[in-house]
Each structure stands twice: as structure tokens, then as C-alpha cells.
Amino acid sequence: VAGLGGRPVTKASLHRLLTGSIEELTFLDLDHGLVERELARTSGPSAENMLRDLASGG
């Protein structure tokens, strides 16, 4: 999965995709740290939390 919401896909991700060095189902350029922090949260709207987290350099 790539370019969700019009986001750019990096050359490095395309290279890994085309050389076959990624899993069959992969979200290219996914911020795994952001996702893990969001999954660990216990309250609050997800979208607002993620934007706040990104703005703080998380």
C-alpha cells in the first residue's frame, strides 16, 4: 500500500519494492513508531493525537 491520502512515496521505498526485499503486504513509508505510540494510548481521538505527536517530533 503506498501513497495513502496523496502522500509521496520515497525512491528508497520504491527501490525495496522493485527489488523484492519487502513483505508481500507492506505499507510503504509507514511511521511505525507513530502507530505503536497511538496503539498504546488509552484515550483521546486518534487523528488529533497523531498530529500532535508528529508536531512534537515524536
DSSP file (Angstrom, degrees, kcal/mol; ACC not computed):
  #  RESIDUE AA STRUCTURE BP1 BP2  ACC     N-H-->O    O-->H-N    N-H-->O    O-->H-N    TCO  KAPPA ALPHA  PHI   PSI    X-CA   Y-CA   Z-CA
    1    1 A V              0   0    0      0, 0.0    27,-2.4     0, 0.0     2,-0.3   0.000 360.0 360.0 360.0 131.2    0.0    0.0    0.0
    2    2 A A        +     0   0    0     25,-0.2     7,-0.1     1,-0.1    27,-0.1  -0.989 360.0  21.1-145.8 151.2    1.5    3.3   -1.0
    3    3 A G    >   -     0   0    0     -2,-0.3     3,-1.8    25,-0.2    -1,-0.1   0.777  67.7-176.7  68.2  29.6    0.6    7.0   -1.3
    4    4 A L  G >  S+     0   0    0      1,-0.3     3,-1.4     2,-0.2    -1,-0.2  -0.355  71.5   6.6 -60.3 135.0   -2.4    6.9    1.0
    5    5 A G  G 3  S-     0   0    0      1,-0.3    -1,-0.3    -2,-0.0    -2,-0.1   0.735 134.4 -62.1  65.9  22.8   -4.1   10.3    1.2
    6    6 A G  G <  S+     0   0    0     -3,-1.8    -1,-0.3     1,-0.2    -2,-0.2   0.599  90.8 156.2  80.1  10.7   -1.9   11.7   -1.6
    7    7 A R    <   -     0   0    0     -3,-1.4    -1,-0.2     1,-0.1     2,-0.1  -0.413  46.0-107.4 -70.1 146.4    1.3   11.2    0.4
    8    8 A P        -     0   0    0      0, 0.0     2,-0.5     0, 0.0    -5,-0.2  -0.361  22.7-136.0 -71.8 154.0    4.5   10.9   -1.6
    9    9 A V        -     0   0    0     -7,-0.1    -7,-0.0    -6,-0.1    20,-0.0  -0.951  24.6-124.6-110.0 129.2    6.3    7.6   -1.9
   10   10 A T     >  -     0   0    0     -2,-0.5     4,-2.1     1,-0.1     5,-0.2  -0.314  12.2-122.6 -75.5 155.8   10.1    7.7   -1.5
   11   11 A K  H  > S+     0   0    0      1,-0.2     4,-2.5     2,-0.2     5,-0.2   0.875 113.1  57.3 -61.1 -38.2   12.6    6.4   -4.0
   12   12 A A  H  > S+     0   0    0      1,-0.2     4,-2.2     2,-0.2    -1,-0.2   0.900 106.8  48.1 -62.0 -40.6   14.1    4.2   -1.3
   13   13 A S  H  > S+     0   0    0      2,-0.2     4,-2.3     1,-0.2    -1,-0.2   0.911 111.6  49.2 -66.8 -42.0   10.7    2.5   -0.8
   14   14 A L  H  X S+     0   0    0     -4,-2.1     4,-2.8     2,-0.2    -2,-0.2   0.892 109.6  52.8 -63.6 -38.5   10.1    2.0   -4.5
   15   15 A H  H  X S+     0   0    0     -4,-2.5     4,-1.9     2,-0.2     6,-0.2   0.935 110.0  47.2 -61.8 -46.7   13.6    0.5   -4.8
   16   16 A R  H  <>S+     0   0    0     -4,-2.2     5,-2.0     1,-0.2     4,-0.5   0.892 113.7  49.7 -61.6 -39.0   12.9   -2.0   -2.0
   17   17 A L  H ><5S+     0   0    0     -4,-2.3     3,-0.9     1,-0.2    -2,-0.2   0.940 112.8  45.0 -64.0 -48.0    9.5   -2.8   -3.6
   18   18 A L  H 3<5S+     0   0    0     -4,-2.8    -1,-0.2     1,-0.2    -2,-0.2   0.752 111.8  51.5 -73.0 -24.5   11.0   -3.4   -7.1
   19   19 A T  T 3<5S-     0   0    0     -4,-1.9    -1,-0.2    -5,-0.2    -2,-0.2   0.488 111.0-120.3 -89.2  -2.8   13.9   -5.5   -5.8
   20   20 A G  T < 5S+     0   0    0     -3,-0.9    -3,-0.2    -4,-0.5    -2,-0.1   0.735  72.8 130.4  76.2  22.4   11.6   -7.7   -3.9
   21   21 A S      < +     0   0    0     -5,-2.0     2,-0.3    -6,-0.2    -4,-0.2   0.108  53.4  73.6 -99.6  23.6   13.1   -7.0   -0.5
   22   22 A I  S    S-     0   0    0     -6,-0.3     4,-0.1    -5,-0.2     0, 0.0  -0.876  90.1 -86.3-128.0 165.4    9.9   -6.2    1.3
   23   23 A E        -     0   0    0     -2,-0.3     3,-0.1     2,-0.1    -1,-0.1  -0.143  42.1-106.3 -64.3 163.3    7.0   -8.3    2.6
   24   24 A E  S    S+     0   0    0      1,-0.2     2,-0.6    -4,-0.0    -1,-0.1   0.904 114.4  37.1 -60.3 -43.1    4.1   -9.2    0.3
   25   25 A L  S    S+     0   0    0      2,-0.0     2,-0.4   -24,-0.0    -1,-0.2  -0.949  82.4 156.5-112.6 113.8    1.8   -6.8    2.1
   26   26 A T        -     0   0    0     -2,-0.6     2,-0.8    -3,-0.1    -4,-0.0  -0.994  41.6-139.7-139.2 140.5    3.6   -3.6    3.1
   27   27 A F    >   -     0   0    0     -2,-0.4     3,-1.4     3,-0.0   -25,-0.2  -0.895  35.5-134.2 -97.1 105.7    2.7   -0.1    3.9
   28   28 A L  T 3  S+     0   0    0    -27,-2.4   -25,-0.2    -2,-0.8   -14,-0.0  -0.358  80.5   0.8 -64.7 136.6    5.5    1.9    2.3
   29   29 A D  T 3  S+     0   0    0      1,-0.2    -1,-0.3   -27,-0.1     2,-0.3   0.728  86.3 166.5  59.8  26.8    7.0    4.7    4.4
   30   30 A L    <   -     0   0    0     -3,-1.4     2,-1.6     1,-0.1    -1,-0.2  -0.548  41.7-127.2 -71.4 134.4    4.7    4.0    7.4
   31   31 A D     >  -     0   0    0     -2,-0.3     4,-2.0     1,-0.2     3,-0.2  -0.663  30.8-178.2 -82.5  88.3    5.8    5.7   10.6
   32   32 A H  H  > S+     0   0    0     -2,-1.6     4,-2.7     1,-0.2    -1,-0.2   0.852  77.5  56.0 -61.2 -36.8    5.8    2.5   12.7
   33   33 A G  H  > S+     0   0    0      2,-0.2     4,-2.4     1,-0.2    -1,-0.2   0.917 107.5  48.9 -61.3 -43.7    6.8    4.5   15.8
   34   34 A L  H  > S+     0   0    0     -3,-0.2     4,-2.2     2,-0.2    -2,-0.2   0.912 112.0  48.9 -61.9 -43.3    3.8    6.8   15.5
   35   35 A V  H  X S+     0   0    0     -4,-2.0     4,-2.6     2,-0.2    -2,-0.2   0.928 111.3  49.3 -63.7 -45.3    1.5    3.8   15.0
   36   36 A E  H  X S+     0   0    0     -4,-2.7     4,-1.4     1,-0.2    -2,-0.2   0.907 111.6  48.8 -61.9 -42.3    2.9    2.0   18.1
   37   37 A R  H  X S+     0   0    0     -4,-2.4     4,-0.7     1,-0.2    -1,-0.2   0.898 112.0  49.4 -64.4 -39.2    2.5    5.1   20.2
   38   38 A E  H >< S+     0   0    0     -4,-2.2     3,-0.9     1,-0.2    -2,-0.2   0.907 108.8  51.6 -67.0 -41.2   -1.0    5.6   19.1
   39   39 A L  H 3< S+     0   0    0     -4,-2.6    -1,-0.2     1,-0.2    -2,-0.2   0.798 107.3  54.9 -65.1 -27.5   -1.9    1.9   19.8
   40   40 A A  H 3< S+     0   0    0     -4,-1.4    -1,-0.2    -5,-0.2    -2,-0.2   0.640  87.0 103.1 -80.1 -15.0   -0.5    2.3   23.3
   41   41 A R    <<  -     0   0    0     -3,-0.9     3,-0.1    -4,-0.7     5,-0.0  -0.323  54.5-161.7 -69.3 151.2   -2.7    5.4   24.1
   42   42 A T        +     0   0    0      1,-0.2     2,-0.3    -2,-0.0    -1,-0.1   0.548  66.0  19.0-110.5 -10.5   -5.8    4.8   26.3
   43   43 A S  S    S+     0   0    0      2,-0.1    -1,-0.2     3,-0.0    -2,-0.0  -0.971  81.4  55.4-152.9 167.3   -7.9    7.9   25.5
   44   44 A G  S    S-     0   0    0     -2,-0.3     2,-0.2    -3,-0.1    -3,-0.0   0.146  84.5 -55.7  91.8 155.0   -8.5   10.8   23.0
   45   45 A P     >  -     0   0    0      0, 0.0     4,-2.1     0, 0.0     5,-0.2  -0.461  45.5-137.0 -68.4 133.7   -9.2   11.0   19.3
   46   46 A S  H  > S+     0   0    0      1,-0.2     4,-2.8     2,-0.2     5,-0.2   0.912  98.2  52.2 -59.7 -48.5   -6.6    9.2   17.2
   47   47 A A  H  > S+     0   0    0      1,-0.2     4,-2.3     2,-0.2    -1,-0.2   0.922 112.1  45.8 -59.5 -45.3   -6.2   11.8   14.5
   48   48 A E  H  > S+     0   0    0      1,-0.2     4,-2.3     2,-0.2    -1,-0.2   0.908 113.0  50.7 -63.9 -41.7   -5.6   14.6   16.9
   49   49 A N  H  X S+     0   0    0     -4,-2.1     4,-2.5     2,-0.2    -2,-0.2   0.918 110.9  48.2 -62.1 -44.0   -3.2   12.5   18.9
   50   50 A M  H  X S+     0   0    0     -4,-2.8     4,-2.6     2,-0.2    -2,-0.2   0.917 112.1  48.4 -65.5 -43.0   -1.2   11.6   15.8
   51   51 A L  H  X S+     0   0    0     -4,-2.3     4,-2.3    -5,-0.2    -1,-0.2   0.911 113.2  47.9 -63.3 -41.6   -1.0   15.1   14.6
   52   52 A R  H  X S+     0   0    0     -4,-2.3     4,-1.6     2,-0.2    -2,-0.2   0.908 112.0  50.6 -63.4 -42.2    0.1   16.4   18.0
   53   53 A D  H  <>S+     0   0    0     -4,-2.5     5,-2.3     1,-0.2    -2,-0.2   0.910 111.8  46.5 -63.6 -43.8    2.7   13.6   18.2
   54   54 A L  H ><5S+     0   0    0     -4,-2.6     3,-1.4     1,-0.2    -1,-0.2   0.899 110.0  53.8 -65.3 -40.7    4.1   14.4   14.7
   55   55 A A  H 3<5S+     0   0    0     -4,-2.3    -1,-0.2     1,-0.3    -2,-0.2   0.813 105.7  53.7 -64.4 -30.2    4.2   18.1   15.5
   56   56 A S  T 3<5S-     0   0    0     -4,-1.6    -1,-0.3    -5,-0.2    -2,-0.2   0.448 120.7-107.6 -85.5   1.3    6.3   17.5   18.7
   57   57 A G  T < 5       0   0    0     -3,-1.4    -3,-0.2    -4,-0.2    -2,-0.1   0.600 360.0 360.0  86.0  10.9    8.9   15.5   16.7
   58   58 A G      <       0   0    0     -5,-2.3    -4,-0.2    -6,-0.2    -3,-0.1   0.466 360.0 360.0 -57.2 360.0    7.7   12.2   18.1
